[in-house]
């Protein structure tokens, strides 16, 4: 048997830049897969619209954070290469043209495929106000006068009025204007108000047809009314993207909450890193915008269609057109739980496995809300990363504090784009009497853990929820996640240690079951991979299945390459970024990677190791990325209950069998859907929906049978 290589040796051996894919380019490939769903003619039209809207929203965040970060590095003269051997400048040189190519594909899909399809199915999108009928034109003008005009603030620019600060991500209309007695042209701008619906319904002159127009077209049609003493020579919409990446020096920030509040405000005024304009925009107007906004020419994106396709998420939700949408799925009850028995009594009997959104998120809410009113509950401790705007969990925690429970909540203030929301929740919870921890210096707390401490007849008992997804009842209906509810004493002890660490940063001498980042979660993952490699070298069967959102940690990828070379069968299910190359002879011939893009967003993290027949399964909050493993508080936990293990393994098996929604990573770094010839049509997400419905019906029938009674008859007396 070959000697075991150290992690450092393995990493060095597999360190060639050609072995890896750049993270940002891998992300663009992921967004292309989502666009692939928008192009898929087998998918219902309104679902395709939804996917196209998602690609636009994703791209916005990508630019505000990832591209912005690269631009900052270039400005700072940072020349260090990434794992694929590219400097920040070289990455930008690749990203910008690829993004423009991607956006062209977006708008080709919108203009040539989706608009005609909607038209065919009774929804007419009026793309230009010039195409309105006389009656529609009159209606739109009246609507503008009554509902739009009072909200608008036109801004002219001259010697006494400088060009206004344009807010990040806002849609605006730029215009060139001149006084009626002058030849001098000036620039003016007006923001399309986000407080008004962007989709405007107009009367249709065709039976059975709905007609809509976008708000910016309504404003553009009536823009002369905003500049009464001027002649408007041209008007075109534009949109900017600013650097929104927060750079917080936490060591120098005396008050983290106040510093983040200050940075959030600055986010609106960061450097302009993208300017979107119509491809038909007047050249002089464009020159003026470029000058005023100080945007580099390579960051100008000329678009053939409406700017900001995120409105498509609203369009996909229009009332009616049910035949063009997927039937809404209702999360099913968890078969192992019943509403007639206190949840703690049920957890005490056995671990409860949860699989959202196929099964309802209600048990997690009930776990906290029952604890809030239970007189035997002494304390509740919980981490919060992202929560909904009307969170029942927040309400339950507040109620628990008001009922005299000891409530400790870590609210992560640095959760990107949820900072403001979380600040407000933190302040509210403090007012109700909760002890609030505002995250840790230098680390994001991304773990999903809740601990309930209860006084019982035989002493203090701890109940724990551990999950892969946020405590967010809204996204729990959209994201696929897993979790467990357990009364395991060893996990309970670890949970207490986690919260003591978060509140006082005191690491316990040892851990029972939980692997916690940034302390030793990465080492645990590496040890598990290396164990399978050792087994393979010893001639034993070895198998790893891992499901996650992203894979780009160099040490983990090097260990996977090493395990593949040893003969370990490695099957990866990676939704988004994957910097590893799969199926390359001499490098990764034993590794396969698939990405599932479906109606729900795949978010669960599950790890399976064959372990010489003693199968191990883990779940957790961490992706295999440096930020998760080195810079965040994350938790990976074992799934030990036999039934729960079988359920987790079943999820992996079904997803590996998916032939409908799985994209397979090719050796050249591209992704392809499978050839269905000779294969059964299997959509993993549909299978889970069907299984959850069947299990709920079976449980309901079983319950009804248990409650059946026979009346006493004369014969029985």
C-alpha positions as CSV (number, residue, x, y, z in Angstrom):
1,X,0.0,0.0,0.0
2,X,1.3,3.4,-0.9
3,X,2.1,5.7,2.0
4,X,-0.5,8.2,2.9
5,X,0.4,11.6,1.5
6,X,0.1,14.6,3.7
7,X,-2.5,17.2,2.8
8,X,0.3,19.6,1.9
9,X,2.0,17.0,-0.4
10,X,-1.3,16.2,-2.1
11,X,-2.0,19.9,-2.7
12,X,1.4,20.5,-4.1
13,X,1.2,17.5,-6.5
14,X,-2.2,18.7,-7.9
15,X,-1.4,22.5,-7.9
16,X,-1.1,23.1,-11.7
17,X,-3.3,26.0,-12.8
18,X,-4.4,24.0,-15.8
19,X,-6.1,21.6,-13.5
20,X,-8.6,24.3,-12.4
21,X,-11.3,26.6,-13.7
22,X,-11.5,30.3,-12.7
23,X,-14.2,30.8,-10.1
24,X,-15.9,33.7,-11.9
25,X,-16.0,32.0,-15.3
26,X,-17.4,29.0,-13.6
27,X,-20.1,31.2,-12.1
28,X,-21.0,32.5,-15.6
29,X,-21.3,28.9,-16.8
30,X,-23.8,28.4,-13.9
31,X,-25.9,31.4,-15.0
32,X,-25.8,30.0,-18.5
33,X,-27.4,26.8,-17.2
34,X,-30.2,28.9,-15.7
35,X,-30.5,30.6,-19.1
36,X,-30.7,27.1,-20.6
37,X,-33.9,26.6,-18.6
38,X,-35.3,29.8,-20.1
39,X,-34.6,28.5,-23.5
40,X,-36.0,25.0,-22.9
41,X,-39.2,24.7,-25.0
42,X,-40.4,21.7,-22.9
43,X,-40.9,24.1,-19.9
44,X,-44.0,26.1,-19.6
45,X,-43.7,29.7,-20.8
46,X,-44.2,31.6,-17.5
47,X,-41.6,29.3,-15.9
48,X,-39.2,30.2,-18.7
49,X,-39.8,33.8,-18.0
50,X,-39.1,33.3,-14.3
51,X,-35.7,31.7,-15.1
52,X,-34.8,34.5,-17.4
53,X,-35.6,37.0,-14.6
54,X,-33.4,35.0,-12.3
55,X,-30.4,35.2,-14.7
56,X,-30.7,39.0,-14.6
57,X,-30.9,39.2,-10.8
58,X,-28.0,36.9,-10.5
59,X,-25.9,39.0,-12.9
60,X,-26.6,42.1,-10.9
61,X,-25.3,40.6,-7.7
62,X,-22.3,39.1,-9.6
63,X,-21.3,42.6,-10.8
64,X,-22.0,44.4,-7.5
65,X,-19.8,42.0,-5.6
66,X,-17.5,39.8,-7.6
67,X,-16.7,42.1,-10.6
68,X,-16.5,45.0,-8.1
69,X,-14.0,43.2,-6.0
70,X,-11.8,42.4,-9.1
71,X,-11.9,46.1,-10.1
72,X,-10.8,47.1,-6.6
73,X,-7.9,44.7,-6.9
74,X,-6.9,46.2,-10.2
75,X,-7.0,49.7,-8.8
76,X,-4.9,48.6,-5.9
77,X,-2.3,47.0,-8.2
78,X,-2.9,43.5,-6.9
79,X,-1.3,41.0,-9.3
80,X,-1.5,37.7,-7.4
81,X,-3.0,35.0,-9.6
82,X,-6.0,32.8,-8.7
83,X,-6.0,29.0,-8.6
84,X,-6.4,29.0,-12.5
85,X,-3.4,31.2,-12.9
86,X,-5.2,34.5,-13.8
87,X,-4.6,37.9,-12.4
88,X,-7.6,40.2,-11.5
89,X,-7.0,42.2,-14.7
90,X,-6.9,39.0,-16.8
91,X,-10.1,37.8,-15.2
92,X,-11.8,41.1,-16.1
93,X,-10.6,40.8,-19.7
94,X,-12.4,37.4,-19.9
95,X,-15.5,38.3,-17.8
96,X,-16.6,41.4,-19.6
97,X,-16.8,40.0,-23.2
98,X,-18.4,36.8,-21.9
99,X,-21.0,38.8,-20.0
100,X,-21.8,40.8,-23.1
101,X,-22.2,37.6,-25.0
102,X,-24.4,36.2,-22.3
103,X,-26.6,39.3,-22.2
104,X,-27.0,39.1,-26.0
105,X,-28.2,35.5,-25.5
106,X,-30.6,36.7,-22.8
107,X,-32.2,39.3,-25.1
108,X,-32.3,37.0,-28.1
109,X,-34.3,34.5,-25.9
110,X,-36.6,37.3,-24.7
111,X,-37.2,39.0,-28.1
112,X,-37.3,36.0,-30.5
113,X,-38.6,33.2,-28.3
114,X,-40.6,34.4,-25.2
115,X,-42.3,37.5,-26.6
116,X,-43.9,35.7,-29.6
117,X,-44.8,32.8,-27.3
118,X,-46.6,35.1,-24.9
119,X,-48.3,36.8,-27.8
120,X,-49.5,33.4,-29.0
121,X,-51.0,32.7,-25.6
122,X,-52.9,35.9,-25.1
123,X,-50.4,38.3,-23.5
124,X,-49.2,41.1,-25.7
125,X,-46.2,43.1,-24.4
126,X,-46.1,46.6,-26.1
127,X,-42.4,47.1,-26.5
128,X,-42.5,50.7,-27.7
129,X,-45.0,53.4,-26.9
130,X,-45.1,54.3,-30.6
131,X,-47.0,51.1,-31.1
132,X,-50.0,52.1,-28.9
133,X,-53.3,52.5,-30.5
134,X,-55.1,55.8,-30.3
135,X,-57.3,54.7,-27.5
136,X,-54.4,53.1,-25.6
137,X,-52.3,56.2,-26.1
138,X,-55.1,58.3,-24.6
139,X,-55.3,55.9,-21.6
140,X,-51.6,55.9,-21.0
141,X,-51.4,59.7,-21.1
142,X,-54.2,59.9,-18.6
143,X,-52.5,57.3,-16.4
144,X,-49.3,59.3,-16.5
145,X,-51.0,62.6,-15.6
146,X,-52.9,61.1,-12.6
147,X,-50.6,58.4,-11.2
148,X,-47.1,58.9,-12.5
149,X,-46.4,62.7,-12.9
150,X,-46.9,63.6,-9.2
151,X,-44.2,61.1,-8.2
152,X,-41.5,62.1,-10.7
153,X,-38.6,64.5,-10.0
154,X,-37.1,65.7,-13.2
155,X,-33.5,66.9,-12.9
156,X,-32.0,69.3,-15.4
157,X,-28.3,69.8,-15.4
158,X,-26.6,73.2,-16.0
159,X,-24.0,75.5,-14.4
160,X,-26.0,75.9,-11.2
161,X,-27.3,72.3,-11.0
162,X,-24.7,69.5,-11.2
163,X,-25.5,66.0,-12.4
164,X,-27.3,64.2,-9.6
165,X,-26.0,61.2,-7.8
166,X,-27.8,58.3,-9.5
167,X,-28.6,55.5,-7.1
168,X,-27.4,51.9,-7.6
169,X,-29.6,49.6,-9.7
170,X,-32.2,52.3,-10.4
171,X,-33.8,52.7,-13.8
172,X,-33.6,56.2,-15.2
173,X,-34.4,58.1,-18.4
174,X,-31.8,60.4,-19.7
175,X,-32.8,63.2,-22.1
176,X,-31.2,66.0,-24.1
177,X,-33.1,69.2,-23.8
178,X,-32.8,72.8,-25.0
179,X,-34.6,76.0,-24.4
180,X,-37.0,76.9,-27.1
181,X,-35.1,80.0,-27.9
182,X,-31.6,78.5,-27.7
183,X,-29.5,76.0,-29.7
184,X,-27.5,74.9,-26.6
185,X,-28.3,71.3,-25.6
186,X,-28.3,70.2,-22.0
187,X,-28.7,66.8,-20.3
188,X,-31.5,66.0,-17.9
189,X,-32.5,62.9,-16.1
190,X,-35.5,61.4,-14.3
191,X,-35.7,58.3,-12.2
192,X,-38.3,55.7,-13.0
193,X,-40.0,55.4,-9.6
194,X,-39.6,52.0,-8.0
195,X,-42.6,52.7,-5.8
196,X,-44.9,52.3,-8.8
197,X,-45.5,49.0,-10.6
198,X,-43.3,48.6,-13.6
199,X,-45.9,46.6,-15.5
200,X,-48.8,48.8,-16.7
201,X,-51.9,47.2,-18.0
202,X,-53.6,48.9,-20.9
203,X,-57.0,48.3,-22.4
204,X,-57.0,45.7,-25.1
205,X,-58.9,46.0,-28.4
206,X,-58.6,42.2,-28.9
207,X,-60.9,39.7,-27.2
208,X,-59.1,37.3,-24.8
209,X,-55.8,39.3,-25.0
210,X,-54.1,41.1,-22.1
211,X,-51.9,44.0,-23.1
212,X,-49.1,45.6,-21.0
213,X,-46.5,48.2,-21.4
214,X,-43.5,49.0,-19.1
215,X,-43.5,52.2,-17.0
216,X,-40.4,53.7,-18.6
217,X,-42.2,53.7,-21.9
218,X,-45.1,55.6,-20.3
219,X,-42.7,58.2,-18.9
220,X,-40.7,58.4,-22.1
221,X,-43.9,59.1,-24.1
222,X,-44.8,61.9,-21.8
223,X,-41.4,63.3,-20.9
224,X,-42.0,66.6,-22.6
225,X,-44.5,67.4,-19.8
226,X,-41.6,67.4,-17.3
227,X,-39.7,70.1,-19.2
228,X,-42.3,72.6,-20.3
229,X,-40.0,75.4,-21.3
230,X,-37.7,73.0,-23.2
231,X,-37.6,71.0,-26.4
232,X,-36.8,67.4,-25.7
233,X,-34.5,66.3,-28.6
234,X,-34.2,62.7,-27.4
235,X,-34.9,60.4,-24.4
236,X,-33.6,57.0,-23.6
237,X,-33.5,54.8,-20.5
238,X,-30.3,53.9,-18.7
239,X,-29.3,51.9,-15.7
240,X,-26.1,51.8,-13.6
241,X,-24.5,49.2,-11.4
242,X,-22.2,50.4,-8.6
243,X,-19.6,48.7,-6.5
244,X,-21.6,47.4,-3.6
245,X,-19.0,45.2,-1.9
246,X,-18.7,46.3,1.7
247,X,-15.1,46.7,3.0
248,X,-15.3,46.8,6.7
249,X,-12.1,47.1,8.8
250,X,-13.6,45.3,11.8
251,X,-10.5,45.8,14.0
252,X,-10.9,49.5,13.7
253,X,-14.7,49.6,13.9
254,X,-15.5,50.5,17.5
255,X,-19.2,49.8,16.9
256,X,-19.8,47.2,14.3
257,X,-23.5,47.9,14.0
258,X,-22.9,51.7,13.3
259,X,-20.1,50.9,10.9
260,X,-22.3,48.6,8.8
261,X,-25.1,51.1,8.8
262,X,-22.7,53.7,7.5
263,X,-21.3,51.4,4.8
264,X,-24.8,50.4,3.6
265,X,-25.5,54.1,2.9
266,X,-22.2,54.3,0.9
267,X,-23.2,51.3,-1.2
268,X,-25.6,53.6,-3.1
269,X,-22.7,55.8,-4.2
270,X,-19.9,53.4,-5.1
271,X,-17.9,53.5,-8.3
272,X,-20.0,52.9,-11.5
273,X,-18.9,49.5,-12.8
274,X,-21.7,48.9,-15.4
275,X,-23.8,51.2,-17.6
276,X,-26.7,49.7,-19.4
277,X,-28.3,51.6,-22.3
278,X,-30.5,50.9,-25.3
279,X,-28.5,50.0,-28.4
280,X,-30.4,52.7,-30.2
281,X,-29.4,55.5,-27.7
282,X,-28.4,58.9,-29.1
283,X,-24.6,59.1,-29.3
284,X,-24.5,62.6,-27.8
285,X,-26.6,61.5,-24.9
286,X,-24.4,58.4,-24.3
287,X,-21.3,60.6,-24.4
288,X,-22.8,62.9,-21.8
289,X,-23.8,59.9,-19.5
290,X,-20.3,58.4,-19.8
291,X,-18.8,61.7,-18.9
292,X,-21.1,62.4,-16.0
293,X,-21.0,58.9,-14.6
294,X,-17.2,58.4,-15.2
295,X,-17.7,54.9,-16.5
296,X,-15.1,53.1,-18.6
297,X,-16.1,52.4,-22.2
298,X,-15.6,48.6,-21.8
299,X,-18.3,48.7,-19.0
300,X,-21.0,50.1,-21.3
301,X,-23.6,47.4,-22.2
302,X,-25.8,48.2,-25.2
303,X,-29.0,46.3,-25.0
304,X,-31.7,45.4,-27.6
305,X,-34.7,45.4,-25.3
306,X,-35.9,46.6,-21.9
307,X,-33.2,47.3,-19.4
308,X,-33.3,45.4,-16.1
309,X,-35.0,42.0,-16.8
310,X,-35.7,41.4,-13.2
311,X,-39.2,42.7,-13.8
312,X,-39.9,39.3,-15.4
313,X,-40.3,37.8,-11.9
314,X,-43.4,40.0,-11.5
315,X,-44.5,39.2,-15.0
316,X,-44.3,35.5,-14.3
317,X,-46.7,36.0,-11.4
318,X,-49.5,37.7,-13.4
319,X,-52.9,36.6,-12.4
320,X,-54.5,34.1,-14.9
321,X,-52.5,32.2,-17.4
322,X,-52.5,29.2,-15.1
323,X,-52.0,26.9,-18.1
324,X,-48.7,28.6,-18.7
325,X,-47.4,28.0,-15.2
326,X,-46.4,25.0,-13.2
327,X,-49.1,24.0,-10.6
328,X,-48.2,25.4,-7.2
329,X,-46.7,22.8,-4.9
330,X,-47.9,22.7,-1.3
331,X,-45.2,21.5,1.2
332,X,-46.5,18.3,2.8
333,X,-46.6,17.4,6.5
334,X,-43.6,15.5,7.9
335,X,-44.9,11.9,8.3
336,X,-42.9,11.3,11.5
337,X,-44.6,14.2,13.3
338,X,-48.2,14.7,14.4
339,X,-49.7,17.9,15.6
340,X,-51.5,16.3,18.6
341,X,-48.4,15.6,20.6
342,X,-45.9,18.1,21.9
343,X,-42.9,18.3,19.5
344,X,-40.4,17.7,22.3
345,X,-42.0,14.4,23.2
346,X,-41.7,13.3,19.6
347,X,-38.1,14.4,19.2
348,X,-37.2,12.6,22.4
349,X,-38.3,9.3,20.9
350,X,-36.2,9.6,17.7
351,X,-34.4,12.0,15.4
352,X,-36.7,13.7,12.9
353,X,-35.4,14.2,9.4
354,X,-36.6,17.3,7.5
355,X,-36.6,17.8,3.7
356,X,-37.8,21.2,2.5
357,X,-39.7,22.4,0.5
358,X,-41.2,18.9,-0.2
359,X,-42.0,18.8,3.5
360,X,-43.3,21.8,5.4
361,X,-41.0,24.2,7.3
362,X,-43.6,24.3,10.1
363,X,-41.9,21.9,12.4
364,X,-38.9,24.3,12.7
365,X,-41.3,27.2,13.4
366,X,-43.1,25.0,15.9
367,X,-39.9,24.0,17.6
368,X,-39.2,27.6,18.5
369,X,-42.8,28.7,19.1
370,X,-43.7,25.8,21.4
371,X,-40.5,26.4,23.3
372,X,-41.5,30.1,23.7
373,X,-44.7,29.2,25.7
374,X,-43.6,25.9,27.3
375,X,-43.2,26.5,31.1
376,X,-40.5,23.9,31.3
377,X,-38.3,25.6,28.7
378,X,-35.5,27.6,30.4
379,X,-33.5,28.9,27.5
380,X,-33.5,29.2,23.7
381,X,-30.3,29.9,21.7
382,X,-30.3,30.4,17.9
383,X,-28.2,31.7,15.0
384,X,-30.0,33.9,12.3
385,X,-28.4,34.7,8.9
386,X,-31.3,35.5,6.7
387,X,-35.0,35.7,7.8
388,X,-38.2,36.7,6.2
389,X,-39.7,40.2,6.5
390,X,-42.5,38.9,8.8
391,X,-40.6,36.1,10.5
392,X,-42.7,33.8,12.8
393,X,-39.4,32.6,14.3
394,X,-38.4,36.2,15.3
395,X,-41.9,36.7,16.8
396,X,-41.5,33.4,18.8
397,X,-38.1,34.5,20.1
398,X,-39.5,37.8,21.2
399,X,-42.4,36.1,22.9
400,X,-40.0,33.7,24.7
401,X,-38.0,36.7,26.1
402,X,-41.2,38.3,27.2
403,X,-42.2,35.1,28.9
404,X,-39.0,35.2,31.0
405,X,-36.9,32.6,29.0
406,X,-33.2,33.1,28.6
407,X,-33.0,33.9,24.9
408,X,-29.7,34.3,23.1
409,X,-29.7,35.2,19.4
410,X,-26.7,35.7,17.1
411,X,-27.9,37.9,14.3
412,X,-25.3,38.1,11.5
413,X,-25.0,41.7,10.5
414,X,-22.7,41.0,7.6
415,X,-25.2,38.8,5.7
416,X,-24.7,40.4,2.2
417,X,-27.7,42.5,1.1
418,X,-29.6,41.6,4.3
419,X,-27.5,43.8,6.5
420,X,-30.2,46.5,7.0
421,X,-32.9,43.9,7.6
422,X,-30.8,42.1,10.2
423,X,-29.9,45.4,11.9
424,X,-33.6,46.1,12.4
425,X,-34.3,42.6,13.7
426,X,-31.4,42.8,16.1
427,X,-32.6,46.1,17.6
428,X,-36.2,44.8,17.9
429,X,-35.0,41.6,19.6
430,X,-32.9,43.6,22.1
431,X,-35.9,45.7,23.0
432,X,-37.9,42.5,23.9
433,X,-35.2,41.4,26.3
434,X,-33.2,39.0,24.1
435,X,-29.5,38.9,24.4
436,X,-28.3,39.7,20.9
437,X,-24.8,38.9,19.6
438,X,-23.8,40.9,16.5
439,X,-21.7,38.3,14.9
440,X,-17.9,37.8,15.4
441,X,-15.0,40.0,14.4
442,X,-13.5,38.7,11.2
443,X,-16.0,35.9,10.7
444,X,-19.5,35.5,9.3
445,X,-21.7,33.2,11.3
446,X,-23.4,31.1,8.6
447,X,-24.3,28.0,10.7
448,X,-27.9,27.0,11.1
449,X,-28.5,25.9,14.7
450,X,-31.1,26.3,17.4
451,X,-30.9,24.9,20.9
452,X,-33.7,24.6,23.4
453,X,-32.9,23.8,27.1
454,X,-35.7,22.2,28.9
455,X,-36.3,21.1,32.6
456,X,-37.7,17.6,32.8
457,X,-38.3,15.0,35.5
458,X,-35.0,13.3,35.0
459,X,-33.0,16.6,34.8
460,X,-32.0,19.1,32.1
461,X,-32.6,18.0,28.5
462,X,-31.3,19.7,25.4
463,X,-33.1,19.7,22.0
464,X,-31.4,20.8,18.8
465,X,-32.3,21.8,15.3
466,X,-29.4,21.6,12.8
467,X,-30.0,22.5,9.1
468,X,-28.5,23.3,5.8
469,X,-30.7,26.4,5.1
470,X,-31.7,29.6,6.7
471,X,-34.4,30.1,9.3
472,X,-36.5,31.8,6.6
473,X,-40.1,30.6,6.2
474,X,-40.4,32.2,2.8
475,X,-37.3,30.8,1.1
476,X,-38.0,27.4,2.7
477,X,-40.8,27.1,0.1
478,X,-38.3,27.9,-2.7
479,X,-35.0,26.3,-1.7
480,X,-34.3,22.6,-1.2
481,X,-32.8,22.1,2.2
482,X,-32.4,19.3,4.8
483,X,-32.2,19.3,8.6
484,X,-32.7,17.2,11.7
485,X,-34.4,17.7,15.1
486,X,-32.6,15.7,17.7
487,X,-32.4,15.1,21.5
488,X,-29.0,13.5,21.3
489,X,-27.1,14.2,24.5
490,X,-23.8,14.4,22.6
491,X,-25.1,16.8,20.0
492,X,-26.8,18.8,22.8
493,X,-23.4,19.2,24.6
494,X,-21.8,20.3,21.3
495,X,-24.6,22.8,20.7
496,X,-24.0,24.4,24.1
497,X,-20.3,24.6,23.3
498,X,-21.1,26.3,20.0
499,X,-23.1,29.1,21.6
500,X,-20.5,29.5,24.4
501,X,-17.9,29.9,21.7
502,X,-20.1,32.5,19.9
503,X,-20.8,34.5,23.0
504,X,-17.4,34.3,24.5
505,X,-15.2,32.7,21.9
506,X,-14.1,30.0,24.2
507,X,-13.5,26.8,22.3
508,X,-14.1,23.5,24.3
509,X,-11.3,21.1,24.9
510,X,-13.1,18.5,22.6
511,X,-16.2,18.0,20.5
512,X,-18.5,15.0,20.4
513,X,-20.1,15.0,17.0
514,X,-20.1,18.5,15.4
515,X,-17.4,19.7,13.0
516,X,-17.2,23.5,13.3
517,X,-15.5,25.9,10.9
518,X,-13.1,27.7,10.9
519,X,-11.7,25.4,13.6
520,X,-11.5,21.9,12.2
521,X,-14.4,21.4,9.7
522,X,-12.0,21.5,6.7
523,X,-9.6,19.0,8.4
524,X,-12.6,16.7,9.0
525,X,-13.6,16.8,5.3
526,X,-10.0,16.2,4.2
527,X,-9.7,13.3,6.6
528,X,-12.9,11.7,5.3
529,X,-11.7,12.1,1.7
530,X,-8.2,10.7,2.6
531,X,-9.8,7.7,4.4
532,X,-11.6,6.7,1.3
533,X,-8.3,7.1,-0.7
534,X,-6.6,4.8,1.8
535,X,-9.3,2.2,1.5
536,X,-9.0,2.3,-2.3
537,X,-5.2,1.9,-2.1
538,X,-5.9,-1.2,0.1
539,X,-8.0,-2.7,-2.6
540,X,-11.3,-2.0,-0.8
541,X,-14.4,-0.4,-2.4
542,X,-14.3,3.4,-1.9
543,X,-17.0,5.9,-2.7
544,X,-17.8,9.5,-2.1
545,X,-21.0,11.4,-3.0
546,X,-21.1,15.1,-2.1
547,X,-23.8,17.6,-2.7
548,X,-23.2,21.3,-2.3
549,X,-23.7,24.7,-3.9
550,X,-20.1,25.5,-4.7
551,X,-16.7,23.9,-4.9
552,X,-13.5,25.9,-5.1
553,X,-11.3,25.2,-2.1
554,X,-7.8,24.3,-3.3
555,X,-7.0,21.9,-0.6
556,X,-10.3,20.0,-0.9
557,X,-10.0,19.8,-4.7
558,X,-6.4,18.6,-4.4
559,X,-7.6,15.9,-2.0
560,X,-10.4,14.9,-4.4
561,X,-7.9,14.6,-7.3
562,X,-5.6,12.5,-5.1
563,X,-8.5,10.2,-4.1
564,X,-9.6,9.9,-7.7
565,X,-6.0,8.8,-8.6
566,X,-6.2,6.2,-5.8
567,X,-9.4,4.8,-7.4
568,X,-12.1,6.3,-5.3
569,X,-15.4,6.7,-7.1
570,X,-16.4,10.3,-6.6
571,X,-19.8,11.7,-7.6
572,X,-20.3,15.4,-7.0
573,X,-23.6,17.3,-7.2
574,X,-22.6,20.9,-7.4
575,X,-25.3,23.5,-8.2
576,X,-23.1,26.5,-9.0
577,X,-19.4,27.2,-9.0
578,X,-17.1,24.3,-9.6
579,X,-13.4,25.0,-10.1
580,X,-12.5,21.3,-10.4
581,X,-12.2,19.6,-13.8
582,X,-14.0,16.3,-14.1
583,X,-13.4,13.2,-16.2
584,X,-9.9,14.3,-17.3
585,X,-7.7,11.3,-18.0
586,X,-4.8,11.1,-15.5
587,X,-6.3,13.8,-13.4
588,X,-10.0,13.1,-12.5
589,X,-11.2,10.1,-14.5
590,X,-13.0,8.8,-11.4
591,X,-14.8,12.1,-10.8
592,X,-18.2,13.1,-12.2
593,X,-19.9,16.4,-11.5
594,X,-23.5,17.3,-12.2
595,X,-25.5,20.5,-11.6
596,X,-29.2,20.3,-11.1
597,X,-31.2,23.4,-12.1
598,X,-34.9,23.0,-11.4
599,X,-38.0,24.7,-10.2
600,X,-36.6,24.8,-6.7
601,X,-33.1,26.2,-5.9
602,X,-30.8,23.4,-4.8
603,X,-29.3,24.4,-1.5
604,X,-28.8,21.3,0.7
605,X,-25.2,20.1,1.6
606,X,-24.9,16.4,2.1
607,X,-21.7,14.2,2.2
608,X,-21.7,10.4,1.9
609,X,-18.6,8.2,2.5
610,X,-18.7,4.5,2.0
611,X,-16.2,3.9,4.8
612,X,-15.5,0.3,4.1
613,X,-19.2,-0.6,4.4
614,X,-19.7,1.4,7.6
615,X,-21.5,4.2,5.7
616,X,-21.2,7.8,7.0
617,X,-23.5,10.6,6.1
618,X,-23.0,14.3,7.1
619,X,-25.0,17.4,6.4
620,X,-24.2,21.0,7.1
621,X,-24.2,24.7,6.3
622,X,-20.9,24.9,4.5
623,X,-20.0,24.8,0.9
624,X,-16.4,23.6,0.0
625,X,-15.1,27.1,-0.5
626,X,-12.3,29.0,1.3
627,X,-14.8,31.6,2.6
628,X,-17.0,28.9,4.2
629,X,-14.2,26.7,5.6
630,X,-11.8,29.4,6.7
631,X,-13.7,32.6,7.3
632,X,-17.1,31.6,8.6
633,X,-18.6,29.8,11.5
634,X,-20.2,26.7,9.9
635,X,-21.4,23.4,11.3
636,X,-21.3,20.0,9.7
637,X,-23.1,17.3,11.6
638,X,-23.5,13.5,11.3
639,X,-26.8,11.8,10.4
640,X,-26.8,8.8,12.6
641,X,-30.4,7.6,13.0
642,X,-30.8,4.7,10.6
643,X,-34.1,6.0,9.1
644,X,-32.7,9.5,8.7
645,X,-29.5,8.1,7.1
646,X,-31.6,6.2,4.6
647,X,-33.6,9.4,3.8
648,X,-30.4,11.4,3.2
649,X,-28.9,8.7,1.0
650,X,-32.1,8.5,-1.0
651,X,-31.9,12.2,-1.8
652,X,-28.4,11.6,-3.3
653,X,-29.4,8.5,-5.2
654,X,-32.4,10.2,-6.8
655,X,-30.4,13.2,-7.8
656,X,-27.7,11.0,-9.3
657,X,-30.4,9.3,-11.4
658,X,-31.9,12.6,-12.6
659,X,-31.9,12.7,-16.5
660,X,-34.2,15.8,-17.0
661,X,-32.6,18.6,-15.0
662,X,-29.1,17.5,-14.5
663,X,-26.3,19.2,-16.5
664,X,-23.1,17.1,-16.7
665,X,-19.7,18.7,-16.4
666,X,-17.5,17.9,-19.4
667,X,-13.7,17.6,-19.4
668,X,-13.4,20.9,-21.3
669,X,-15.3,22.8,-18.6
670,X,-18.6,23.0,-20.4
671,X,-21.9,21.5,-19.2
672,X,-24.3,19.4,-21.2
673,X,-27.7,17.9,-20.5
674,X,-27.9,14.1,-20.9
675,X,-28.9,12.4,-24.1
676,X,-32.3,10.9,-23.1
677,X,-32.2,8.2,-25.8
678,X,-32.8,4.9,-24.1
679,X,-33.1,6.5,-20.6
680,X,-36.0,6.9,-18.3
681,X,-37.2,10.5,-17.9
682,X,-36.4,11.2,-14.2
683,X,-36.7,14.7,-12.6
684,X,-35.5,14.4,-9.1
685,X,-37.5,17.4,-7.8
686,X,-40.7,15.9,-9.2
687,X,-39.9,12.5,-7.6
688,X,-39.5,14.2,-4.2
689,X,-42.8,16.1,-4.6
690,X,-44.6,12.9,-5.5
691,X,-43.0,10.9,-2.6
692,X,-43.9,13.6,-0.1
693,X,-47.5,13.7,-1.2
694,X,-47.8,9.9,-1.1
695,X,-46.2,9.7,2.4
696,X,-48.6,12.4,3.7
697,X,-51.6,10.6,2.3
698,X,-50.4,7.3,3.7
699,X,-49.9,8.9,7.2
700,X,-53.3,10.6,7.0
701,X,-55.0,7.3,6.1
702,X,-53.2,5.5,8.9
703,X,-54.3,8.2,11.4
704,X,-57.9,8.0,10.2
705,X,-57.8,4.2,10.7
706,X,-56.4,4.7,14.2
707,X,-59.3,7.0,15.1
708,X,-62.0,4.7,13.6
709,X,-64.4,3.5,16.3
710,X,-67.3,1.0,16.2
711,X,-70.5,1.8,17.9
712,X,-71.8,-0.6,20.6
713,X,-74.6,-2.7,19.2
714,X,-77.1,-4.9,20.9
715,X,-75.1,-8.0,19.9
716,X,-72.0,-6.8,21.8
717,X,-73.8,-6.2,25.0
